[in-house]
Amino acid sequence: MAISEVPFTPRKSRAGTSRSPKKKTMGAAATPRPTAAALDTSSRLTAEQWFRSKNTTRTYANYVKAGKKFLASWAEEGRETVEGETQGGSLPEYANAFDVIGEHTPTALRMLTAFKCDHEEKKFATAEGLRSSFKSYFERVHGCQGDYWRFNALQNCWEGNPVFEAEYSVYYESLKNRSRQTDISTQALPMLPSDLAIIMGWLDSPKCSEEMSEMKRLYFKAFVTTAFALWARNEEIVNLQAHHVRINQVSPAGCVYTEFRLVLRKTNKDLTKGQTYMIPPDPESPEIDCHYHMGRWLEYLECQMQRSLQPNDYIFPSIASTGQLKYGEAISRTAFENLMEIIVEGSGVLSGRQGKFTTHCFRRGGAQYRFMWAKRKWSLKAVKWWGGWSSSDDVGTIMRYLLDELMAYEQGFSDILMQDRAVDRHETFMGETDTPEGLTKGDLETFQAKLLQQVRDLVIEHTSSPPCTPSKSRISKSYHATPILPISPFSPSPSPSPSPSPTATGYPTPQTSPFKPSTSSHAHSLQAQPAGPMRPSRIPECNTLQDVITYWEDGDQFRGLMVPLRSWPVLWDASEYRSEAVKFSNIRQIYEELTYQCKGDHEVFEGRYPGLKHKFTKLLAAKTLIEAVDMAEL
């Protein structure tokens, strides 16, 4: 039947409204199609707004603007050029080097960097800022793409990005090396509760009350305790508004707390996402009691405003030079740093210490306190969530953040032998604070020797029984089924079982062994059981897959392999069986191939290596070849 002959049945209209409205198709009359120019403009505006933060974009723009101004003034003054031209001549090629990208652009950028870092003696951070800002400027404004800089003779033009020019790159790396060797860095210290206690004590002192207004003291207390509790960065605190904070909340269990919600964090620019923090009172540690200090500050702020806070009111408004609050404007980083320097200097918290406190010290201090110093220490998972770290930050990054800086500012252990030194849990074995008897290296060696001896004795007892035949379809798990009796490491080590007499028909079976002597083992049961610590034996020749399983799981007493190969790394160091390392590695590779790749199934193994079960050398070569092919495909 032709398609045209198929009877048409009209569909019945559904009663009621549709569950979901129909999506508008592209090019619908209600939405006129935008022009290419409009789409290009829209994409550029979106990139300018969201590609980088406003602060970074502003900083980059200032660097570029200052660079162009420098070149213009340099050309007007008619200074001597890099090529050695005399004074008085104009330098038009350098004056426009940042507007017309060409041969002189890298040289102009190097001159600008040298003027800042060599003439004005700015630090390497200035060179980093110049390079980053001009790299972005060349890419986004002039379309200089690529990590190279070269001349295209066919097109008669320069290609790439000028910041990758060879001579400029060498100069930039030279500045970096000079900075590493000559700059004296001042370590930014974390603000810990002990530091906050000193500062809070000074803020409450009569001297500070005379020199500083109540507004600034309450302001600072609320600011620092909030930053410490939330591990917040400076821009996250200064942008807090009233709708981000809810005081005097009560949980279902009746616990009072203050609720904070941080949205625009460094790792989150989505206004619809954020993290909520519940901060309860902490009367035992008033120096870090964010709930108390925030409540007092908000009460004072509403009293000064003579009205309740509106959702868009800043929690920490700017402070004018007259000491009055500017309610519609958030405090700047510089303004808070100035206030912080005054309070830190007045409290004397840094007396006799090297380093300084920055606005980031509260985040560092809060994280390190909860992870290492608090009575109830947090897990790394909790630390990562609370700190708002990105999912791309691995554990190593966070651990370096928590621990490396600790090693950088910690005072050291030069007086650890002095009796008047306060014992700290970070300097004693296993964190014990009560150590009536010191733990010596000899104690550790004794512990290790006794523990290894007991493990060896258990293995010797186990291997004294004849090995069972491994299953042909699955690898035997009998060795793992051996029950291990609890042993005290410092208890006297049990002596090896006595060797049976030559007239004995078999070894006595230990209680910990699941094997039973069989009559087939009489032929080799007359061998004397080794006494005392054993040494790695010679690995017998391996010819088949069955030899691999036997040697690895049970050993082969008849061929002199008294201890299974899988127990060797537990009992001995690799250096003790160096002469057998190649054989050991080959057998281990084949055994792991059967166990992990083939899931212990001999049929799967046969399909992967057909006809090679009884040809160990060819089997090993085939496995190596397959691994090489797999690596090549990757």
PLY file of the C-alpha trace (Angstrom):
ply
format ascii 1.0
element vertex 634
property float x
property float y
property float z
element edge 633
property int vertex1
property int vertex2
end_header
0.00 0.00 0.00
1.37 3.37 -0.93
1.94 5.94 1.72
-0.66 8.23 0.16
-3.29 5.50 0.46
-2.98 5.18 4.22
-6.20 6.55 5.79
-5.64 9.66 7.87
-7.12 9.71 11.35
-7.21 13.15 12.94
-5.88 13.31 16.49
-8.31 14.27 19.20
-7.57 17.46 21.01
-6.70 17.04 24.67
-9.10 18.56 27.14
-7.76 21.20 29.42
-4.48 23.00 29.27
-1.18 21.39 28.36
1.12 20.32 31.17
3.92 22.45 29.86
3.81 25.32 27.41
5.29 24.71 24.00
8.80 25.94 23.55
9.24 28.84 21.21
10.94 27.85 18.01
13.94 29.73 16.68
12.99 32.56 14.40
9.45 32.94 15.76
7.67 36.16 14.94
7.48 37.16 18.62
11.27 37.11 18.95
13.06 38.81 16.05
16.31 37.21 15.00
19.29 39.29 16.23
21.91 40.45 13.80
25.44 39.10 13.76
26.76 42.39 15.08
24.32 42.29 17.99
25.33 38.74 18.90
29.01 39.66 18.71
28.47 42.67 20.94
26.42 40.64 23.41
29.07 37.92 23.68
31.82 40.49 24.25
29.83 42.23 26.97
29.18 38.91 28.70
32.88 38.02 28.56
33.90 41.41 29.94
31.43 41.09 32.78
31.94 37.47 33.81
35.30 36.24 32.48
37.19 37.85 35.35
36.15 39.56 38.54
35.58 43.29 38.48
38.57 43.88 40.70
40.90 41.91 38.41
39.53 43.63 35.30
40.00 47.03 36.92
43.56 46.20 37.98
44.50 44.96 34.50
43.05 48.11 32.93
45.08 50.32 35.27
48.29 48.48 34.37
47.67 48.94 30.64
46.67 52.57 31.04
49.80 53.31 33.07
51.95 51.50 30.50
50.63 53.56 27.61
51.12 56.74 29.60
54.71 55.75 30.32
55.50 55.18 26.63
53.92 58.46 25.62
55.93 60.44 28.16
59.09 58.53 27.23
58.70 59.45 23.55
57.92 63.09 24.30
61.01 63.50 26.47
63.13 62.12 23.61
65.18 59.71 25.68
67.86 57.50 24.21
66.44 54.41 22.52
67.44 50.84 23.11
69.29 50.82 19.76
71.56 53.61 20.95
70.06 56.60 19.17
71.00 60.03 20.46
68.80 62.14 22.65
66.37 64.58 21.10
64.87 62.23 18.55
61.24 61.22 18.81
60.26 57.61 19.32
57.01 57.14 17.42
57.54 53.41 17.05
57.61 53.01 20.83
54.94 55.58 21.57
52.35 53.49 19.74
53.86 50.08 20.46
50.91 49.03 22.62
48.34 50.21 20.08
49.99 48.95 16.89
51.36 45.49 17.64
54.63 44.88 15.86
58.36 44.47 16.13
58.85 47.05 18.89
56.02 45.88 21.16
58.05 43.32 23.20
60.89 45.82 23.58
58.50 48.49 24.81
57.03 46.07 27.34
60.53 45.15 28.54
61.42 48.84 28.89
58.28 49.42 30.94
59.03 46.45 33.20
62.66 47.53 33.63
61.58 51.05 34.54
59.28 49.73 37.25
61.44 46.90 38.64
65.00 48.19 38.10
64.67 51.98 38.16
61.84 52.35 40.68
62.90 49.12 42.46
59.43 47.63 42.52
59.12 43.99 43.54
58.51 41.03 41.29
54.77 41.27 41.92
54.77 44.37 39.70
56.37 42.43 36.87
53.79 39.68 37.32
50.98 42.22 37.15
52.38 43.86 34.04
52.84 40.58 32.22
49.40 39.21 33.12
47.57 42.43 32.26
49.32 42.96 28.92
48.97 39.29 28.00
45.21 39.61 28.49
45.17 42.98 26.69
47.00 41.62 23.65
44.73 38.58 23.51
41.34 40.22 23.94
41.87 43.60 22.28
44.34 42.84 19.50
43.61 39.13 18.99
47.19 38.01 19.70
46.65 34.28 20.15
49.20 31.58 20.90
52.10 31.06 23.29
54.79 32.20 20.84
56.08 35.33 19.08
57.50 35.07 15.58
57.65 36.85 12.25
55.73 35.42 9.31
57.75 36.25 6.21
55.00 35.13 3.85
52.36 37.35 5.43
54.94 40.01 6.37
53.54 40.32 9.89
54.21 39.28 13.46
52.26 36.37 14.97
51.58 35.27 18.52
51.63 37.18 21.79
54.44 39.69 22.49
54.82 38.52 26.10
56.34 35.27 24.76
59.16 37.05 22.95
62.45 35.33 23.86
64.35 38.32 25.25
61.40 39.51 27.33
60.85 35.96 28.67
64.51 35.75 29.72
64.27 39.11 31.49
61.05 38.10 33.24
62.56 34.83 34.50
65.65 36.75 35.64
63.46 39.02 37.75
61.80 35.96 39.24
65.14 34.37 40.15
66.39 37.64 41.65
63.24 37.92 43.72
63.64 34.41 45.10
67.21 35.02 46.22
67.17 38.63 47.38
63.66 39.49 48.52
62.99 39.23 52.22
59.47 37.95 52.50
57.43 38.75 55.56
55.31 35.72 56.38
51.63 36.46 56.82
50.71 34.89 60.14
47.40 33.19 60.88
45.26 34.87 63.51
44.70 32.23 66.19
42.45 32.48 69.28
45.45 33.31 71.47
46.17 36.33 69.27
42.53 37.40 69.29
42.48 37.13 73.09
45.33 39.67 73.32
43.62 42.02 70.88
40.25 41.76 72.61
41.89 42.41 75.96
43.49 45.58 74.64
40.22 46.76 73.04
38.51 46.43 76.43
41.30 48.23 78.29
40.79 51.78 79.64
43.64 53.06 77.48
42.01 51.90 74.27
38.63 53.23 75.39
40.18 56.69 75.64
41.98 56.53 72.29
39.38 54.75 70.14
35.65 55.24 69.79
33.16 52.61 70.86
31.95 52.33 67.29
35.36 51.25 65.98
35.89 48.80 68.81
32.54 47.07 68.29
33.04 47.24 64.53
36.42 45.52 64.69
35.29 42.84 67.14
32.35 41.84 64.96
34.43 41.93 61.79
37.31 39.75 62.99
35.22 37.18 64.85
32.97 36.76 61.82
35.93 36.38 59.46
37.50 33.88 61.86
34.31 31.85 62.31
33.41 31.70 58.61
36.99 31.49 57.28
35.94 34.33 55.03
38.09 36.36 52.69
38.14 40.14 53.01
35.86 40.84 50.04
33.35 38.29 51.33
33.04 40.06 54.68
32.95 43.64 53.43
30.13 42.76 51.01
27.92 41.24 53.70
24.47 42.79 53.71
21.57 42.55 56.13
19.80 39.84 54.14
22.90 37.63 54.54
22.69 37.63 58.35
19.89 36.40 60.61
20.47 36.75 64.34
18.80 34.99 67.26
17.66 31.97 65.28
16.51 28.87 67.17
17.05 25.30 66.01
14.37 22.58 66.41
16.24 21.40 69.50
16.07 24.88 71.05
19.68 25.96 70.37
20.23 29.65 69.62
22.47 30.58 66.70
23.27 33.27 64.15
22.84 32.32 60.51
25.18 33.59 57.81
24.85 33.00 54.10
27.87 33.58 51.85
27.02 33.74 48.16
29.63 35.60 46.13
32.73 33.72 47.20
35.95 33.41 45.25
34.93 29.94 44.04
31.27 30.83 43.42
29.89 33.62 41.23
26.37 32.22 40.98
23.86 34.37 42.86
21.50 31.41 43.18
24.05 29.33 45.06
25.63 29.84 48.43
26.55 28.23 51.71
24.72 28.71 54.98
26.60 28.74 58.28
25.02 28.34 61.71
27.16 29.95 64.43
26.09 29.24 68.03
27.25 31.18 71.11
30.68 30.29 72.49
30.88 31.75 76.01
33.90 29.58 76.86
35.95 31.40 74.19
34.71 35.00 74.16
37.58 36.09 71.90
36.05 34.07 69.01
32.37 34.36 69.98
31.00 35.58 66.67
27.37 35.18 67.80
27.83 37.61 70.70
29.94 40.25 68.95
27.80 40.31 65.80
24.66 40.76 67.90
26.17 43.69 69.80
27.36 45.34 66.59
24.00 45.06 64.81
22.25 46.46 67.86
24.66 49.41 67.90
24.32 49.90 64.12
20.51 50.07 64.24
20.74 52.49 67.14
22.99 54.80 65.11
20.76 54.54 62.03
17.64 55.02 64.19
15.84 52.40 62.14
15.93 48.67 61.54
18.32 47.30 58.96
17.03 46.96 55.43
18.00 43.93 53.28
20.51 45.91 51.19
22.21 47.68 54.11
25.88 46.81 54.51
26.80 45.10 57.77
30.21 46.78 57.74
29.78 50.19 56.10
32.62 52.48 55.24
34.12 54.73 57.91
34.63 58.37 56.92
37.70 60.38 57.91
35.53 62.10 60.52
34.87 58.76 62.19
31.25 58.59 61.03
29.71 55.63 59.21
28.85 55.93 55.51
25.86 53.62 55.42
25.42 53.24 51.67
29.01 52.18 50.99
31.00 49.10 52.00
34.36 49.52 53.69
37.37 49.17 51.42
40.28 46.81 51.95
42.69 49.69 52.50
40.47 51.32 55.11
40.11 48.14 57.13
43.84 47.39 56.84
44.61 50.82 58.28
42.26 50.19 61.21
43.73 46.74 61.71
47.32 48.04 61.75
46.43 50.56 64.45
44.82 47.93 66.66
47.53 45.30 66.11
50.27 47.80 66.91
48.47 49.10 69.97
47.80 45.63 71.39
51.42 44.52 70.97
50.34 41.09 69.77
53.33 40.93 67.40
55.94 41.92 69.96
59.02 39.75 69.52
57.57 37.93 66.51
58.50 37.99 62.86
55.71 38.42 60.36
52.55 40.41 60.02
48.78 40.09 59.97
46.90 40.68 56.75
43.18 40.56 56.01
43.63 36.89 55.06
44.95 35.96 58.51
41.47 35.20 59.86
40.76 32.61 57.17
44.11 30.93 57.75
43.76 31.04 61.50
40.21 29.73 61.55
41.04 26.82 59.25
44.17 25.81 61.13
42.44 26.16 64.50
39.56 23.85 63.61
41.83 21.34 61.91
44.70 21.15 64.42
44.15 23.05 67.66
40.49 22.91 68.67
39.30 20.38 71.23
36.94 18.95 68.66
39.04 18.78 65.51
37.32 18.71 62.15
37.82 16.22 59.36
39.37 17.24 56.07
35.99 16.83 54.39
34.40 19.29 56.82
37.31 21.69 56.40
36.96 21.66 52.62
33.22 22.39 52.76
33.39 25.07 55.45
36.21 26.89 53.70
34.32 26.95 50.42
37.17 25.41 48.50
36.48 24.53 44.91
35.85 20.92 43.93
38.91 21.20 41.69
41.16 21.77 44.72
42.61 18.40 45.62
43.49 17.20 49.09
47.17 18.03 48.61
46.40 21.68 47.95
44.34 22.03 51.10
46.87 20.13 53.23
49.65 22.44 52.08
47.40 25.39 52.97
46.88 23.99 56.45
50.28 22.51 57.24
52.99 24.16 55.14
52.32 27.59 56.56
52.40 26.10 60.04
55.95 24.93 59.40
56.82 28.36 58.01
55.92 30.32 61.12
56.31 27.77 63.90
59.01 28.75 66.40
60.91 25.46 66.33
62.25 23.11 68.98
65.59 24.59 70.00
64.63 24.35 73.70
62.91 20.96 73.54
65.41 19.47 76.03
64.83 22.21 78.59
62.75 21.21 81.60
60.91 24.53 81.67
59.54 24.09 78.13
55.77 23.63 77.97
55.05 20.20 76.53
53.06 20.43 73.32
51.19 17.56 71.73
52.99 18.18 68.43
56.37 17.24 69.90
55.58 13.95 71.66
55.10 10.47 70.33
51.47 9.89 69.19
50.50 13.23 70.73
50.81 12.00 74.31
51.17 14.86 76.78
51.99 12.68 79.79
55.25 10.90 79.03
56.89 9.67 82.26
59.29 7.56 80.19
60.62 8.77 76.90
60.26 6.63 73.79
63.64 5.90 72.27
64.76 4.56 68.94
65.66 1.33 70.68
62.05 0.95 71.84
60.85 1.25 68.28
63.45 -1.24 67.04
62.45 -3.71 69.76
58.80 -3.29 68.88
59.54 -3.87 65.20
61.72 -6.92 65.82
59.19 -8.64 68.09
56.29 -7.90 65.79
58.10 -9.23 62.72
59.27 -12.31 64.62
55.73 -13.19 65.63
54.49 -12.72 62.07
57.28 -14.97 60.80
56.45 -17.63 63.37
52.83 -17.63 62.28
53.85 -17.99 58.64
56.25 -20.82 59.53
53.50 -22.64 61.41
51.17 -22.17 58.49
53.63 -23.36 55.86
54.56 -26.43 57.94
51.39 -28.09 56.63
51.31 -29.41 53.07
49.88 -26.94 50.58
46.48 -27.60 49.18
45.98 -27.82 45.45
44.58 -24.58 44.04
41.26 -24.72 42.26
41.45 -24.83 38.50
38.53 -22.45 38.04
39.19 -20.01 40.85
42.27 -19.00 42.80
42.46 -20.59 46.23
41.68 -18.29 49.15
42.82 -20.71 51.84
45.70 -18.56 53.01
43.42 -15.60 53.65
41.14 -17.88 55.67
43.85 -18.48 58.24
42.68 -17.01 61.57
45.19 -14.72 63.23
45.28 -14.76 67.02
45.62 -11.41 68.81
49.19 -10.74 69.81
50.66 -8.18 72.15
53.67 -6.60 70.45
55.70 -6.41 73.65
54.84 -9.87 74.92
57.57 -12.52 74.77
57.72 -13.96 71.28
56.74 -17.63 71.08
59.52 -20.00 70.24
59.32 -21.93 66.99
57.69 -25.31 67.05
60.21 -28.07 67.70
61.30 -30.12 64.74
59.69 -33.53 64.55
61.79 -36.63 64.95
62.90 -38.49 61.81
60.51 -41.29 62.65
57.51 -39.02 62.63
55.03 -39.53 59.87
54.16 -35.83 59.56
54.32 -32.45 61.22
51.87 -31.69 64.01
49.17 -29.42 62.66
49.02 -26.02 64.44
45.64 -24.84 65.69
45.81 -21.75 63.53
46.19 -23.69 60.29
43.11 -24.75 58.34
45.02 -27.48 56.56
45.21 -31.12 57.54
48.14 -33.41 56.80
47.46 -35.91 54.09
49.14 -39.19 53.33
50.51 -37.74 50.12
52.73 -35.40 52.11
54.71 -38.18 53.81
57.37 -38.05 51.15
58.52 -34.58 52.11
57.38 -34.42 55.71
60.74 -35.62 56.94
62.31 -32.25 56.21
63.32 -30.43 59.35
61.29 -27.34 60.09
63.55 -24.29 60.14
64.06 -22.72 63.54
64.60 -19.03 64.25
64.25 -16.20 61.77
64.12 -17.37 58.17
65.76 -15.79 55.16
64.27 -15.52 51.67
64.91 -18.73 49.79
65.64 -19.24 46.13
62.53 -19.13 43.93
62.21 -22.39 41.97
61.87 -22.40 38.21
58.40 -21.35 37.08
57.04 -23.05 33.97
53.24 -22.93 34.16
50.36 -20.83 35.42
49.79 -23.44 38.13
53.36 -22.85 39.36
52.56 -19.14 39.61
49.51 -19.78 41.78
51.30 -22.31 43.97
54.42 -20.21 44.53
52.40 -17.06 45.29
49.70 -18.51 47.52
51.19 -21.50 49.33
54.86 -21.82 48.48
56.45 -25.15 47.58
58.27 -26.88 50.42
59.33 -29.75 48.17
61.24 -27.30 45.95
62.56 -25.26 48.86
60.08 -22.35 48.75
59.11 -22.44 52.43
57.30 -19.08 52.56
54.68 -18.05 49.97
55.81 -15.21 47.77
52.93 -13.00 48.81
54.32 -12.96 52.37
57.77 -11.84 51.34
57.09 -8.06 51.30
55.59 -8.37 54.78
58.46 -10.32 56.30
61.50 -8.87 54.59
62.76 -5.76 52.91
63.13 -5.85 49.16
66.90 -5.63 49.56
66.92 -9.01 51.30
65.66 -10.82 48.20
67.32 -8.65 45.60
68.78 -11.66 43.81
65.29 -13.07 43.28
63.66 -9.74 42.42
63.21 -10.47 38.71
61.57 -13.84 39.30
59.42 -12.37 42.06
58.26 -9.52 39.82
57.45 -11.80 36.87
55.39 -14.18 39.00
53.61 -11.29 40.67
52.65 -9.76 37.32
51.07 -12.97 36.04
49.29 -13.62 39.33
47.84 -10.09 39.41
46.80 -10.45 35.78
44.81 -13.56 36.69
43.44 -12.08 39.92
42.50 -8.56 38.92
42.23 -8.43 35.14
40.56 -11.82 34.76
38.80 -11.83 38.15
40.41 -15.17 39.02
38.57 -16.94 36.19
40.78 -19.38 34.28
38.43 -19.41 31.29
38.72 -15.65 30.89
42.49 -15.95 31.27
42.59 -18.65 28.58
40.62 -16.42 26.23
43.04 -13.57 26.82
46.17 -15.74 26.52
45.15 -18.83 24.52
47.46 -21.84 24.83
49.99 -20.13 27.10
49.12 -21.61 30.50
52.00 -24.07 30.25
54.45 -21.65 28.59
55.44 -19.16 31.25
58.09 -17.32 29.24
55.80 -16.78 26.26
52.96 -15.88 28.62
55.06 -13.14 30.20
56.08 -11.83 26.76
52.44 -11.78 25.61
51.39 -9.79 28.67
54.14 -7.25 28.05
53.07 -6.92 24.41
49.41 -6.37 25.35
50.37 -3.66 27.85
52.48 -1.92 25.19
49.57 -1.97 22.73
47.20 -0.59 25.36
49.60 2.24 26.18
50.00 3.06 22.49
46.23 3.31 22.08
46.04 5.75 24.99
0 1
1 2
2 3
3 4
4 5
5 6
6 7
7 8
8 9
9 10
10 11
11 12
12 13
13 14
14 15
15 16
16 17
17 18
18 19
19 20
20 21
21 22
22 23
23 24
24 25
25 26
26 27
27 28
28 29
29 30
30 31
31 32
32 33
33 34
34 35
35 36
36 37
37 38
38 39
39 40
40 41
41 42
42 43
43 44
44 45
45 46
46 47
47 48
48 49
49 50
50 51
51 52
52 53
53 54
54 55
55 56
56 57
57 58
58 59
59 60
60 61
61 62
62 63
63 64
64 65
65 66
66 67
67 68
68 69
69 70
70 71
71 72
72 73
73 74
74 75
75 76
76 77
77 78
78 79
79 80
80 81
81 82
82 83
83 84
84 85
85 86
86 87
87 88
88 89
89 90
90 91
91 92
92 93
93 94
94 95
95 96
96 97
97 98
98 99
99 100
100 101
101 102
102 103
103 104
104 105
105 106
106 107
107 108
108 109
109 110
110 111
111 112
112 113
113 114
114 115
115 116
116 117
117 118
118 119
119 120
120 121
121 122
122 123
123 124
124 125
125 126
126 127
127 128
128 129
129 130
130 131
131 132
132 133
133 134
134 135
135 136
136 137
137 138
138 139
139 140
140 141
141 142
142 143
143 144
144 145
145 146
146 147
147 148
148 149
149 150
150 151
151 152
152 153
153 154
154 155
155 156
156 157
157 158
158 159
159 160
160 161
161 162
162 163
163 164
164 165
165 166
166 167
167 168
168 169
169 170
170 171
171 172
172 173
173 174
174 175
175 176
176 177
177 178
178 179
179 180
180 181
181 182
182 183
183 184
184 185
185 186
186 187
187 188
188 189
189 190
190 191
191 192
192 193
193 194
194 195
195 196
196 197
197 198
198 199
199 200
200 201
201 202
202 203
203 204
204 205
205 206
206 207
207 208
208 209
209 210
210 211
211 212
212 213
213 214
214 215
215 216
216 217
217 218
218 219
219 220
220 221
221 222
222 223
223 224
224 225
225 226
226 227
227 228
228 229
229 230
230 231
231 232
232 233
233 234
234 235
235 236
236 237
237 238
238 239
239 240
240 241
241 242
242 243
243 244
244 245
245 246
246 247
247 248
248 249
249 250
250 251
251 252
252 253
253 254
254 255
255 256
256 257
257 258
258 259
259 260
260 261
261 262
262 263
263 264
264 265
265 266
266 267
267 268
268 269
269 270
270 271
271 272
272 273
273 274
274 275
275 276
276 277
277 278
278 279
279 280
280 281
281 282
282 283
283 284
284 285
285 286
286 287
287 288
288 289
289 290
290 291
291 292
292 293
293 294
294 295
295 296
296 297
297 298
298 299
299 300
300 301
301 302
302 303
303 304
304 305
305 306
306 307
307 308
308 309
309 310
310 311
311 312
312 313
313 314
314 315
315 316
316 317
317 318
318 319
319 320
320 321
321 322
322 323
323 324
324 325
325 326
326 327
327 328
328 329
329 330
330 331
331 332
332 333
333 334
334 335
335 336
336 337
337 338
338 339
339 340
340 341
341 342
342 343
343 344
344 345
345 346
346 347
347 348
348 349
349 350
350 351
351 352
352 353
353 354
354 355
355 356
356 357
357 358
358 359
359 360
360 361
361 362
362 363
363 364
364 365
365 366
366 367
367 368
368 369
369 370
370 371
371 372
372 373
373 374
374 375
375 376
376 377
377 378
378 379
379 380
380 381
381 382
382 383
383 384
384 385
385 386
386 387
387 388
388 389
389 390
390 391
391 392
392 393
393 394
394 395
395 396
396 397
397 398
398 399
399 400
400 401
401 402
402 403
403 404
404 405
405 406
406 407
407 408
408 409
409 410
410 411
411 412
412 413
413 414
414 415
415 416
416 417
417 418
418 419
419 420
420 421
421 422
422 423
423 424
424 425
425 426
426 427
427 428
428 429
429 430
430 431
431 432
432 433
433 434
434 435
435 436
436 437
437 438
438 439
439 440
440 441
441 442
442 443
443 444
444 445
445 446
446 447
447 448
448 449
449 450
450 451
451 452
452 453
453 454
454 455
455 456
456 457
457 458
458 459
459 460
460 461
461 462
462 463
463 464
464 465
465 466
466 467
467 468
468 469
469 470
470 471
471 472
472 473
473 474
474 475
475 476
476 477
477 478
478 479
479 480
480 481
481 482
482 483
483 484
484 485
485 486
486 487
487 488
488 489
489 490
490 491
491 492
492 493
493 494
494 495
495 496
496 497
497 498
498 499
499 500
500 501
501 502
502 503
503 504
504 505
505 506
506 507
507 508
508 509
509 510
510 511
511 512
512 513
513 514
514 515
515 516
516 517
517 518
518 519
519 520
520 521
521 522
522 523
523 524
524 525
525 526
526 527
527 528
528 529
529 530
530 531
531 532
532 533
533 534
534 535
535 536
536 537
537 538
538 539
539 540
540 541
541 542
542 543
543 544
544 545
545 546
546 547
547 548
548 549
549 550
550 551
551 552
552 553
553 554
554 555
555 556
556 557
557 558
558 559
559 560
560 561
561 562
562 563
563 564
564 565
565 566
566 567
567 568
568 569
569 570
570 571
571 572
572 573
573 574
574 575
575 576
576 577
577 578
578 579
579 580
580 581
581 582
582 583
583 584
584 585
585 586
586 587
587 588
588 589
589 590
590 591
591 592
592 593
593 594
594 595
595 596
596 597
597 598
598 599
599 600
600 601
601 602
602 603
603 604
604 605
605 606
606 607
607 608
608 609
609 610
610 611
611 612
612 613
613 614
614 615
615 616
616 617
617 618
618 619
619 620
620 621
621 622
622 623
623 624
624 625
625 626
626 627
627 628
628 629
629 630
630 631
631 632
632 633
